[in-house]
């Protein structure tokens, strides 16, 4: 095992491939994960889902004391509109956040795939350039 570790440290080509396919790929995956988590945190998906039908910015009316059916109906309607408005706005924000999350996922996947196939792409362009010269 000791001989293999020494060979890995001395062989620069092997070290390049280990760095490219293991080290840098792992760093790309961690960065990709951080982008996904930061977007989810920015749009606070969990909190919006927990309070989906809550009042919009805490705007709610109090029923007050006594019994007045007209006041009760007005307050109930106002609170209902506040909750419906809140649910609609949170639904729009969730949709926007989810669309951005999907976009980040697709871009991250594309970056990872390009990174993995970059040595092959570089060699292909090198041979193509040599072919143009000859």
Secondary structure, 3 states (H helix, E strand, C coil): CHHHHHHHHHCHHHHHHHHHHHHHHHHHHHHHHHHHHHHHHHCCHHHHHHCCCCCHHHCCCCCCCCCCHHHHHHHHHHHHHHHHHHHHHHHHHHHHHHHHHHHHHHHHHHHHHHHHHHHHHHHHHHHHHHHHHC
